[in-house]
Amino acid sequence: MLYGMNLLLWSGEVTEDLLPICEKLKAMGFDGVEIPMFNLDLDYAKLGKQLDDLGLRRTAVTIRNLEDNPISPDAAVRDKGVELNKKTLDCCAAVGAETLVGPYHSAIGHFSGAGATADEWQWGVESIRATAEHAADVGVRMGMEALNRFECYFLNCHADSARFARDVDHPACGIMYDTFHANIEEKSMRDAVLAGGDKLYHIHISENDRSTPGTGGVNWDENFDAIAESGYDGWLVIEAFGLALPEIAAATKIWRKMFDTELKLSEDGLNFMKSEMEKRSGS
């Protein structure tokens, strides 16, 4: 198992200013960091070398918006979504990110007033298949993220994201399991984890209030039991949010402080993940 920390807890873009934080995360025992890929004009090759020097591996996360929505009825908008997904994958390759995760299958925070249509599903499959072909060319895997109903209407349950990935039908395209969204949408955490099967490429460990994993209301026993049962042995990445940046706090609807410090959350969360997996290592 690999243990990572999503740097969105500190910033929406990662520059060398965050390297001292990364160094501390490495000293704690993290294997890698997850890089927000929103600004596609940063020097990601330089950042990759700096993180190599720290001994930290990388994954990345991104989103799509209404103006570049891969399931838009407007073909030009869909094309822009594919173009930006490909550019993001180029940045992943430059920084050395192994996997790109997130809800870049559709526009985050946009709602049609209904669930996904057959046309939207097909447009999504076509857009993400084109993205996956590029991902394979640059050596990056993709993890489609299902979001809860308050953030997205296209993919809400992990069985949906697994079906979507299988319809895309490309080895570069899999899914990501997220404990925060599952806590809202899923009736069975076990079924949700196992739905991914061989398409489960990534996992976010996130508490129900987005603070320190293990301190809230997520059914962690069921989640970690299912992860162990699935045989998954990839990345477990903490995704947490705070008040450090107003734009991130506004996007994630965080209005109050729910932990002591970002580094304390990271350390406690890492210890929690490792202890839960160690409990199940003999099963």
Secondary structure, DSSP 4 states (H G I P E B T S, - for coil): -EEEEEGGGT-SS--GGGHHHHHHHHHHT--EEEEE---TTS-HHHHHHHHHHHT-EEEEE--B-GGG-TT-SSHHHHHHHHHHHHHHHHHHHHHTEEEEEESTTSBTT---SS---HHHHHHHHHHHHHHHHHHHHHT-EEEEE---TTT-SS--SHHHHHHHHHHHT-TTEEEEEEHHHHHHH-S-HHHHHHHTGGGEEEEEE--TTSSSTTSSSS-HHHHHHHHHHHT--SEEEE----SSSHHHHHHHT--S--SS-HHHHHHHHHHHHHHHHHHTTT-
